Amino acid sequence: MPALLDEAVSIAARFPNVYLALSGVLNYLRIAPTEVHHQLGKVLRDVGPHKLIWGSEAAMTGPPAPFLKNFAELTLPEELCDGWGYPQITREDKRMILGGNMAGLLGIDVPGKLEQLDKAGR
């Protein structure tokens, strides 16, 4: 693991106000999947999905749709989960990472906002 990732994970695991953006990890999924699986497994295990934020770096990498598709289909290989103690990423984890955590940080009541939008005929 890169030393800076290890340090970021250590800091985020110890301080409740430190969250990690995953753009630097997830953007490499198509070219270095095993490395990404290890890095994501480590942050899920040591920091937790409740402190992870989606980032696409779309300004530098182009439209985020391919990255979102890859993330939506992502599972960690069972041998890494068994061998390294990584938790499997769940649908709920992905929901939190893709916006739920950021909404919480910004004080947005997602169920309330969805109800408001339904009433407005979104």
LOMAR-405489 format. One record per residue: residue in three letters; x, y, z of N, C-alpha, C in turn. Coordinates in nm, 3 decimals, padded with zeros to 5 digits, always signed. Example, Ala and Ser with C-alpha at 12.3 -4.5 7.8 and 13.67 -1.06 7.14 Angstrom:
! residues 2
(pt "ALA" (+01.319 -00.569 +00.780) (+01.230 -00.450 +00.780) (+01.320 -00.330 +00.780)),
(pt "SER" (+01.285 -00.225 +00.708) (+01.367 -00.106 +00.714) (+01.290 +00.003 +00.787)),
***
This chain:
! residues 122
(pt "MET" (+00.083 -00.118 +00.000) (+00.000 +00.000 +00.000) (+00.087 +00.125 +00.000)),
(pt "PRO" (+00.049 +00.223 -00.074) (+00.124 +00.348 -00.073) (+00.123 +00.409 +00.068)),
(pt "ALA" (+00.238 +00.466 +00.105) (+00.252 +00.522 +00.239) (+00.150 +00.631 +00.267)),
(pt "LEU" (+00.119 +00.715 +00.168) (+00.023 +00.822 +00.191) (-00.117 +00.767 +00.217)),
(pt "LEU" (-00.155 +00.660 +00.150) (-00.284 +00.598 +00.177) (-00.287 +00.545 +00.320)),
(pt "ASP" (-00.181 +00.478 +00.361) (-00.175 +00.426 +00.497) (-00.189 +00.538 +00.599)),
(pt "GLU" (-00.123 +00.649 +00.575) (-00.132 +00.763 +00.666) (-00.272 +00.823 +00.667)),
(pt "ALA" (-00.332 +00.839 +00.550) (-00.468 +00.893 +00.541) (-00.568 +00.802 +00.613)),
(pt "VAL" (-00.554 +00.672 +00.595) (-00.641 +00.576 +00.661) (-00.624 +00.585 +00.812)),
(pt "SER" (-00.501 +00.594 +00.858) (-00.474 +00.605 +01.002) (-00.539 +00.730 +01.061)),
(pt "ILE" (-00.527 +00.841 +00.991) (-00.584 +00.968 +01.039) (-00.737 +00.960 +01.039)),
(pt "ALA" (-00.795 +00.913 +00.929) (-00.942 +00.906 +00.920) (-01.000 +00.808 +01.021)),
(pt "ALA" (-00.927 +00.701 +01.052) (-00.975 +00.603 +01.149) (-00.975 +00.659 +01.291)),
(pt "ARG" (-00.887 +00.754 +01.319) (-00.874 +00.808 +01.455) (-00.953 +00.935 +01.481)),
(pt "PHE" (-00.984 +01.010 +01.377) (-01.049 +01.139 +01.396) (-01.188 +01.138 +01.333)),
(pt "PRO" (-01.292 +01.163 +01.413) (-01.429 +01.151 +01.361) (-01.465 +01.255 +01.255)),
(pt "ASN" (-01.391 +01.363 +01.245) (-01.423 +01.468 +01.148) (-01.343 +01.457 +01.019)),
(pt "VAL" (-01.271 +01.348 +00.999) (-01.192 +01.329 +00.877) (-01.258 +01.221 +00.791)),
(pt "TYR" (-01.292 +01.260 +00.669) (-01.353 +01.171 +00.571) (-01.255 +01.152 +00.456)),
(pt "LEU" (-01.269 +01.044 +00.382) (-01.182 +01.018 +00.268) (-01.261 +01.021 +00.137)),
(pt "ALA" (-01.212 +01.096 +00.040) (-01.270 +01.094 -00.095) (-01.203 +00.982 -00.172)),
(pt "LEU" (-01.281 +00.906 -00.245) (-01.230 +00.786 -00.312) (-01.187 +00.807 -00.456)),
(pt "SER" (-01.187 +00.929 -00.504) (-01.153 +00.950 -00.646) (-01.014 +00.901 -00.680)),
(pt "GLY" (-00.920 +00.918 -00.592) (-00.784 +00.872 -00.620) (-00.769 +00.722 -00.621)),
(pt "VAL" (-00.864 +00.653 -00.562) (-00.862 +00.506 -00.559) (-00.943 +00.449 -00.674)),
(pt "LEU" (-01.067 +00.491 -00.685) (-01.161 +00.427 -00.779) (-01.131 +00.455 -00.925)),
(pt "ASN" (-01.063 +00.564 -00.955) (-01.033 +00.595 -01.095) (-00.939 +00.494 -01.160)),
(pt "TYR" (-00.873 +00.413 -01.081) (-00.779 +00.315 -01.135) (-00.839 +00.174 -01.146)),
(pt "LEU" (-00.966 +00.162 -01.120) (-01.029 +00.030 -01.119) (-01.012 -00.045 -01.250)),
(pt "ARG" (-01.020 +00.024 -01.362) (-01.011 -00.043 -01.492) (-00.868 -00.083 -01.529)),
(pt "ILE" (-00.768 -00.015 -01.473) (-00.631 -00.048 -01.513) (-00.551 -00.120 -01.405)),
(pt "ALA" (-00.593 -00.111 -01.280) (-00.522 -00.179 -01.171) (-00.624 -00.233 -01.069)),
(pt "PRO" (-00.709 -00.325 -01.112) (-00.818 -00.369 -01.024) (-00.772 -00.431 -00.892)),
(pt "THR" (-00.667 -00.509 -00.894) (-00.622 -00.573 -00.769) (-00.576 -00.469 -00.668)),
(pt "GLU" (-00.504 -00.369 -00.714) (-00.459 -00.262 -00.625) (-00.579 -00.186 -00.569)),
(pt "VAL" (-00.677 -00.156 -00.654) (-00.797 -00.086 -00.609) (-00.873 -00.171 -00.508)),
(pt "HIS" (-00.885 -00.301 -00.533) (-00.954 -00.389 -00.439) (-00.887 -00.385 -00.302)),
(pt "HIS" (-00.754 -00.388 -00.300) (-00.681 -00.380 -00.172) (-00.703 -00.245 -00.105)),
(pt "GLN" (-00.692 -00.138 -00.181) (-00.707 -00.005 -00.121) (-00.849 +00.015 -00.069)),
(pt "LEU" (-00.949 -00.022 -00.147) (-01.087 -00.007 -00.104) (-01.116 -00.097 +00.016)),
(pt "GLY" (-01.067 -00.220 +00.010) (-01.084 -00.312 +00.123) (-01.025 -00.255 +00.251)),
(pt "LYS" (-00.908 -00.196 +00.238) (-00.843 -00.137 +00.356) (-00.924 -00.022 +00.414)),
(pt "VAL" (-00.973 +00.069 +00.330) (-01.050 +00.182 +00.384) (-01.184 +00.135 +00.439)),
(pt "LEU" (-01.247 +00.037 +00.376) (-01.372 -00.016 +00.431) (-01.348 -00.081 +00.567)),
(pt "ARG" (-01.242 -00.157 +00.579) (-01.211 -00.226 +00.704) (-01.169 -00.131 +00.814)),
(pt "ASP" (-01.080 -00.038 +00.782) (-01.017 +00.043 +00.886) (-01.087 +00.175 +00.915)),
(pt "VAL" (-01.156 +00.230 +00.817) (-01.223 +00.359 +00.833) (-01.374 +00.339 +00.839)),
(pt "GLY" (-01.427 +00.256 +00.752) (-01.571 +00.229 +00.748) (-01.638 +00.306 +00.636)),
(pt "PRO" (-01.744 +00.248 +00.580) (-01.812 +00.311 +00.467) (-01.880 +00.442 +00.503)),
(pt "HIS" (-01.907 +00.464 +00.630) (-01.976 +00.586 +00.674) (-01.888 +00.711 +00.667)),
(pt "LYS" (-01.759 +00.693 +00.637) (-01.667 +00.808 +00.628) (-01.601 +00.816 +00.491)),
(pt "LEU" (-01.665 +00.758 +00.390) (-01.610 +00.759 +00.255) (-01.702 +00.839 +00.163)),
(pt "ILE" (-01.640 +00.918 +00.076) (-01.712 +01.008 -00.013) (-01.673 +00.977 -00.158)),
(pt "TRP" (-01.773 +00.972 -00.246) (-01.747 +00.952 -00.389) (-01.680 +01.076 -00.446)),
(pt "GLY" (-01.586 +01.056 -00.533) (-01.526 +01.163 -00.610) (-01.491 +01.106 -00.746)),
(pt "SER" (-01.515 +01.181 -00.852) (-01.490 +01.127 -00.986) (-01.370 +01.188 -01.055)),
(pt "GLU" (-01.328 +01.308 -01.011) (-01.223 +01.379 -01.084) (-01.263 +01.399 -01.229)),
(pt "ALA" (-01.392 +01.413 -01.254) (-01.444 +01.422 -01.391) (-01.381 +01.535 -01.472)),
(pt "ALA" (-01.340 +01.640 -01.407) (-01.277 +01.750 -01.480) (-01.149 +01.706 -01.549)),
(pt "MET" (-01.084 +01.604 -01.494) (-00.958 +01.556 -01.553) (-00.973 +01.425 -01.628)),
(pt "THR" (-01.075 +01.346 -01.594) (-01.087 +01.213 -01.653) (-01.200 +01.198 -01.752)),
(pt "GLY" (-01.285 +01.299 -01.764) (-01.398 +01.291 -01.854) (-01.525 +01.254 -01.782)),
(pt "PRO" (-01.631 +01.226 -01.855) (-01.760 +01.198 -01.795) (-01.750 +01.087 -01.690)),
(pt "PRO" (-01.822 +01.102 -01.577) (-01.810 +01.004 -01.470) (-01.891 +00.876 -01.492)),
(pt "ALA" (-01.975 +00.870 -01.593) (-02.063 +00.753 -01.612) (-01.988 +00.620 -01.613)),
(pt "PRO" (-01.874 +00.605 -01.683) (-01.806 +00.476 -01.680) (-01.754 +00.440 -01.541)),
(pt "PHE" (-01.711 +00.540 -01.465) (-01.661 +00.515 -01.331) (-01.775 +00.476 -01.237)),
(pt "LEU" (-01.891 +00.541 -01.255) (-02.008 +00.507 -01.175) (-02.055 +00.364 -01.205)),
(pt "LYS" (-02.053 +00.328 -01.332) (-02.093 +00.192 -01.371) (-01.998 +00.090 -01.308)),
(pt "ASN" (-01.868 +00.116 -01.317) (-01.771 +00.024 -01.257) (-01.792 +00.012 -01.107)),
(pt "PHE" (-01.818 +00.124 -01.041) (-01.839 +00.122 -00.897) (-01.968 +00.048 -00.862)),
(pt "ALA" (-02.074 +00.070 -00.939) (-02.201 +00.002 -00.913) (-02.187 -00.149 -00.923)),
(pt "GLU" (-02.101 -00.195 -01.012) (-02.081 -00.340 -01.034) (-01.971 -00.399 -00.946)),
(pt "LEU" (-01.904 -00.316 -00.869) (-01.786 -00.358 -00.792) (-01.820 -00.452 -00.677)),
(pt "THR" (-01.746 -00.560 -00.668) (-01.743 -00.644 -00.549) (-01.596 -00.676 -00.522)),
(pt "LEU" (-01.564 -00.699 -00.398) (-01.428 -00.737 -00.365) (-01.415 -00.889 -00.378)),
(pt "PRO" (-01.303 -00.935 -00.434) (-01.284 -01.080 -00.447) (-01.287 -01.148 -00.309)),
(pt "GLU" (-01.357 -01.259 -00.302) (-01.372 -01.330 -00.174) (-01.237 -01.367 -00.112)),
(pt "GLU" (-01.139 -01.401 -00.196) (-01.008 -01.439 -00.140) (-00.941 -01.322 -00.069)),
(pt "LEU" (-00.968 -01.200 -00.114) (-00.914 -01.084 -00.044) (-00.990 -01.059 +00.086)),
(pt "CYS" (-01.120 -01.078 +00.082) (-01.199 -01.062 +00.204) (-01.157 -01.166 +00.308)),
(pt "ASP" (-01.143 -01.290 +00.265) (-01.103 -01.396 +00.358) (-00.960 -01.379 +00.405)),
(pt "GLY" (-00.869 -01.350 +00.313) (-00.727 -01.344 +00.346) (-00.683 -01.218 +00.418)),
(pt "TRP" (-00.751 -01.107 +00.393) (-00.708 -00.979 +00.450) (-00.809 -00.922 +00.550)),
(pt "GLY" (-00.922 -00.988 +00.565) (-01.022 -00.939 +00.659) (-01.099 -00.819 +00.610)),
(pt "TYR" (-01.103 -00.801 +00.479) (-01.180 -00.689 +00.423) (-01.328 -00.724 +00.424)),
(pt "PRO" (-01.413 -00.627 +00.458) (-01.556 -00.653 +00.444) (-01.597 -00.641 +00.297)),
(pt "GLN" (-01.698 -00.714 +00.259) (-01.751 -00.700 +00.123) (-01.825 -00.567 +00.114)),
(pt "ILE" (-01.811 -00.498 +00.005) (-01.884 -00.373 -00.013) (-02.029 -00.407 -00.046)),
(pt "THR" (-02.121 -00.341 +00.022) (-02.262 -00.370 +00.006) (-02.333 -00.260 -00.072)),
(pt "ARG" (-02.456 -00.288 -00.108) (-02.538 -00.187 -00.175) (-02.556 -00.065 -00.086)),
(pt "GLU" (-02.576 -00.087 +00.045) (-02.591 +00.023 +00.140) (-02.461 +00.104 +00.149)),
(pt "ASP" (-02.346 +00.036 +00.150) (-02.218 +00.107 +00.150) (-02.210 +00.200 +00.028)),
(pt "LYS" (-02.246 +00.148 -00.088) (-02.240 +00.226 -00.211) (-02.336 +00.345 -00.205)),
(pt "ARG" (-02.453 +00.325 -00.147) (-02.550 +00.434 -00.132) (-02.490 +00.545 -00.046)),
(pt "MET" (-02.426 +00.507 +00.064) (-02.365 +00.607 +00.151) (-02.251 +00.679 +00.079)),
(pt "ILE" (-02.166 +00.602 +00.012) (-02.050 +00.659 -00.056) (-02.092 +00.752 -00.170)),
(pt "LEU" (-02.195 +00.714 -00.245) (-02.237 +00.791 -00.362) (-02.319 +00.916 -00.329)),
(pt "GLY" (-02.341 +00.945 -00.204) (-02.411 +01.069 -00.173) (-02.468 +01.076 -00.033)),
(pt "GLY" (-02.499 +00.962 +00.027) (-02.557 +00.963 +00.159) (-02.468 +01.028 +00.264)),
(pt "ASN" (-02.339 +00.997 +00.259) (-02.245 +01.056 +00.356) (-02.231 +01.207 +00.336)),
(pt "MET" (-02.221 +01.249 +00.211) (-02.209 +01.392 +00.184) (-02.337 +01.466 +00.225)),
(pt "ALA" (-02.451 +01.406 +00.199) (-02.577 +01.467 +00.241) (-02.578 +01.487 +00.392)),
(pt "GLY" (-02.531 +01.387 +00.465) (-02.525 +01.399 +00.610) (-02.432 +01.510 +00.654)),
(pt "LEU" (-02.318 +01.521 +00.589) (-02.222 +01.627 +00.624) (-02.281 +01.766 +00.597)),
(pt "LEU" (-02.364 +01.776 +00.494) (-02.424 +01.904 +00.457) (-02.556 +01.929 +00.529)),
(pt "GLY" (-02.598 +01.834 +00.613) (-02.722 +01.851 +00.687) (-02.847 +01.835 +00.604)),
(pt "ILE" (-02.839 +01.759 +00.498) (-02.954 +01.736 +00.411) (-03.030 +01.614 +00.458)),
(pt "ASP" (-03.157 +01.631 +00.485) (-03.245 +01.521 +00.523) (-03.294 +01.455 +00.394)),
(pt "VAL" (-03.230 +01.347 +00.354) (-03.261 +01.285 +00.224) (-03.405 +01.235 +00.218)),
(pt "PRO" (-03.454 +01.159 +00.316) (-03.595 +01.116 +00.308) (-03.691 +01.236 +00.301)),
(pt "GLY" (-03.664 +01.339 +00.380) (-03.748 +01.458 +00.376) (-03.743 +01.529 +00.242)),
(pt "LYS" (-03.624 +01.537 +00.185) (-03.607 +01.602 +00.054) (-03.679 +01.520 -00.055)),
(pt "LEU" (-03.669 +01.388 -00.050) (-03.739 +01.304 -00.148) (-03.890 +01.322 -00.137)),
(pt "GLU" (-03.940 +01.331 -00.014) (-04.083 +01.352 +00.006) (-04.124 +01.488 -00.051)),
(pt "GLN" (-04.042 +01.589 -00.025) (-04.070 +01.723 -00.078) (-04.073 +01.721 -00.231)),
(pt "LEU" (-03.979 +01.652 -00.292) (-03.975 +01.644 -00.438) (-04.095 +01.568 -00.494)),
(pt "ASP" (-04.135 +01.460 -00.424) (-04.254 +01.384 -00.468) (-04.377 +01.472 -00.467)),
(pt "LYS" (-04.391 +01.552 -00.362) (-04.506 +01.641 -00.351) (-04.505 +01.748 -00.460)),
(pt "ALA" (-04.385 +01.787 -00.503) (-04.372 +01.889 -00.607) (-04.384 +01.828 -00.747)),
(pt "GLY" (-04.400 +01.696 -00.754) (-04.418 +01.630 -00.883) (-04.290 +01.614 -00.962)),
(pt "ARG" (-04.180 +01.589 -00.895) (-04.051 +01.577 -00.962) (-04.065 +01.508 -01.089)),
***
